[in-house]
Amino acid sequence: MSIPEGTHNIGPSNGSLRVKTGREGAAAKAGHDLVLGVNSWDATIEGGDSPSIQLTADPASMEVIEGTGGAKALTDKDKPTSRRASPARCWARRRSPSSPAR
């Protein structure tokens, strides 16, 4: 897929951003594979011969969309708890409100 020449701006109004997590080691048995939705983000895509993307996302705006695996199934009731305790939210408290992707 090629990106058309020029500058293209995307964000929640015309796209979606999802983060998929995985487990390994001791957490593989107890934790969940999560799909997190990012609600506050924007990206600029430069198309052409040397395409590039710059993405800025607010990790505090992440919420659990789906959770699979783990010792017990992740229920809808668990999702708000998971959102408050998620590593992304803990990470967000230590970083600036928006963190450029690297």
Contact map, one row per residue, 1 for C-alpha under 8 A:
111000000000000000000000000000000000000000000000000000000000000000000000000000000000000000000000000000
111100000000000000000000000000000000000000000000000000000000000000000000000000000000000000000000000000
111110000000000000000000000000000000000000000011001000000000000000000000000000000000000000000000000000
011111000000000000000000000000000000000000000011000000000000000000000000000000000000000000000000000000
001111100000000000000000000000000000000000000111100000000000000000000000000000000000000000000000000000
000111110000000000000000000000000000000000000111000000000000000000000000000000000000000000000000000000
000011111000000000000000000000000000000000011110000000000000000000000000000000000000000000000000000000
000001111100000000000000000000000000000000011110000000000000000000000000000000000000000000000000000000
000000111110000000000000000000000000000001111000000000000000000000000000000000000000000000000000000000
000000011111111000000000000000000000000001111000000000000000000000000000000000000000000000000000000000
000000001111111100000000000000000000000111100000000000000000000000000000000000000000000000000000000000
000000000111111110000000000000000000001111000000000000000000000000000000000000000000000000000000000000
000000000111111000000000000000000000000000000000000000000000000000000000000000000000000000000000000000
000000000111111100000000000000000000000000000000000000000000000000000000000000000000000000000000000000
000000000111111110000000000000000000000000000000000000000000000000000000000000000000000000000000000000
000000000011011111000000000000000000110000000000000000000000000000000000000000000000000000000000000000
000000000001001111100000000000000000111010000000000000000000000000000000000000000000000000000000000000
000000000000000111110000000000000011110000000000000000000000000000000000000000000000000000000000000000
000000000000000011111000000000000111110000000000000000000000000000000000000000000000000000000000000000
000000000000000001111100000000001111000000000000000000000000000000000000000000000000000000000000000000
000000000000000000111110000000001110000000000000000000000000000000000000000000000000000000000000000000
000000000000000000011111000000011100000000000000000000000000000000000000000000000000000000000000000000
000000000000000000001111101100111000000000000000000000000000000000000000000000000000000000000000000000
000000000000000000000111111100000000000000000000000000000000000000000000000000000000000000000000000000
000000000000000000000011111100000000000000000000000000000000000000000000000000000000000000000000000000
000000000000000000000001111111000000000000000000000000000000000000000000000000000000000000000000000000
000000000000000000000011111111100000000000000000000000000000000000000000000000000000000000000000000000
000000000000000000000011111111110000000000000000000000000000000000000100000000000000000000000000000000
000000000000000000000000011111100000000000000000000000000000000000001110000000000000000000000000000000
000000000000000000000000011111110000000000000000000000000000000000000111000000000000000000000000000000
000000000000000000000010001111111000000000000000000000000000000000001110000000000000000000000000000000
000000000000000000000110000101111100000000000000000000000000000000111100010000000000000000000000000000
000000000000000000011110000000111110000000000000000000000000000000111100000000000000000000000000000000
000000000000000000111100000000011111000000000000000000000000000111110000000000000000000000000000000000
000000000000000001111000000000001111100000000000000000000000000111100000000000000000000000000000000000
000000000000000001110000000000000111110000000000000000000000011111000000000000000000000000000000000000
000000000000000111100000000000000011111000000000000000000000011110000000000000000000000000000000000000
000000000000000111100000000000000001111110000000000000001110111000000000000000000000000000000000000000
000000000001000010000000000000000000111110000000000000000100111000000000000000000000000000000000000000
000000000011000000000000000000000000011111000000000000001100100000000000000000000000000000000000000000
000000000011000010000000000000000000011111100000000000111100000000000000000000000000000000000000000000
000000001111000000000000000000000000000111110000000000111000000000000000000000000000000000000000000000
000000001110000000000000000000000000000011111000000011110000000000000000000000000000000000000000000000
000000111100000000000000000000000000000001111100000011100000000000000000000000000000000000000000000000
000000111100000000000000000000000000000000111110001111000000000000000000000000000000000000000000000000
000011110000000000000000000000000000000000011111011110000000000000000000000000000000000000000000000000
001111110000000000000000000000000000000000001111111100000000000000000000000000000000000000000000000000
001111000000000000000000000000000000000000000111111000000000000000000000000000000000000000000000000000
000010000000000000000000000000000000000000000011111000000000000000000000000000000000000000000000000000
000000000000000000000000000000000000000000000111111100000000000000000000000000000000000000000000000000
001000000000000000000000000000000000000000001111111110000000000000000000000000000000000000000000000000
000000000000000000000000000000000000000000001110011111000000000000000000000000000000000000000000000000
000000000000000000000000000000000000000000111100001111100000000000000000000000000000000000000000000000
000000000000000000000000000000000000000000111000000111110000000000000000000000000000000000000000000110
000000000000000000000000000000000000000011110000000011111000000000000000000000000000000000000000000110
000000000000000000000000000000000000000011100000000001111100000000000000000000000000000000000000011110
000000000000000000000000000000000000010111000000000000111110000000000000000000000000000000000000011110
000000000000000000000000000000000000011110000000000000011111110000000000000000000000000000010000111000
000000000000000000000000000000000000010000000000000000001111110000000000000000000000000110110000111000
000000000000000000000000000000000000000000000000000000000111110000000000000000000000000110011000100000
000000000000000000000000000000000000011100000000000000000111111000000000000000000000000000000000000000
000000000000000000000000000000000001111000000000000000000111111100000000000000000010000110000000000000
000000000000000000000000000000000001111000000000000000000000111110000000000000110010000000000000000000
000000000000000000000000000000000111100000000000000000000000011111100000000000110110000000000000000000
000000000000000000000000000000000111100000000000000000000000001111100000000000100000000000000000000000
000000000000000000000000000000000111000000000000000000000000000111110000010000000000000000000000000000
000000000000000000000000000000011110000000000000000000000000000111111000110000000000000000000000000000
000000000000000000000000000000011100000000000000000000000000000001111100110000000000000000000000000000
000000000000000000000000000010111000000000000000000000000000000000111111100000000000000000000000000000
000000000000000000000000000111111000000000000000000000000000000000011111110000000000000000000000000000
000000000000000000000000000011100000000000000000000000000000000000001111100000000000000000000000000000
000000000000000000000000000001000000000000000000000000000000000000001111110000000000000000000000000000
000000000000000000000000000000000000000000000000000000000000000000111111111000000000000000000000000000
000000000000000000000000000000010000000000000000000000000000000001110101111101100000000000000000000000
000000000000000000000000000000000000000000000000000000000000000000000000111111100000000000000000000000
000000000000000000000000000000000000000000000000000000000000000000000000011111110000000000000000000000
000000000000000000000000000000000000000000000000000000000000000000000000001111111000000000000000000000
000000000000000000000000000000000000000000000000000000000000000000000000011111111100000000000000000000
000000000000000000000000000000000000000000000000000000000000001110000000011111111110000000000000000000
000000000000000000000000000000000000000000000000000000000000001100000000000111111111000000000000000000
000000000000000000000000000000000000000000000000000000000000000000000000000011111111100000000000000000
000000000000000000000000000000000000000000000000000000000000000100000000000001111111110000000000000000
000000000000000000000000000000000000000000000000000000000000011100000000000000111111110010000000000000
000000000000000000000000000000000000000000000000000000000000000000000000000000011111110010000000000000
000000000000000000000000000000000000000000000000000000000000000000000000000000001111111011000000000000
000000000000000000000000000000000000000000000000000000000000000000000000000000000111111111000000000000
000000000000000000000000000000000000000000000000000000000000000000000000000000000000111111100000000000
000000000000000000000000000000000000000000000000000000000011010000000000000000000000011111110000000000
000000000000000000000000000000000000000000000000000000000011010000000000000000000011111111111000000000
000000000000000000000000000000000000000000000000000000000000000000000000000000000000111111111100000000
000000000000000000000000000000000000000000000000000000000010000000000000000000000000001111111110000000
000000000000000000000000000000000000000000000000000000000111000000000000000000000000000111111111100000
000000000000000000000000000000000000000000000000000000000001000000000000000000000000000011111111100000
000000000000000000000000000000000000000000000000000000000000000000000000000000000000000001111111000000
000000000000000000000000000000000000000000000000000000000000000000000000000000000000000000111111111000
000000000000000000000000000000000000000000000000000000000000000000000000000000000000000000011111111000
000000000000000000000000000000000000000000000000000000000111000000000000000000000000000000011011111000
000000000000000000000000000000000000000000000000000000011110000000000000000000000000000000000011111100
000000000000000000000000000000000000000000000000000000011110000000000000000000000000000000000011111110
000000000000000000000000000000000000000000000000000001111000000000000000000000000000000000000000011111
000000000000000000000000000000000000000000000000000001111000000000000000000000000000000000000000001111
000000000000000000000000000000000000000000000000000000000000000000000000000000000000000000000000000111
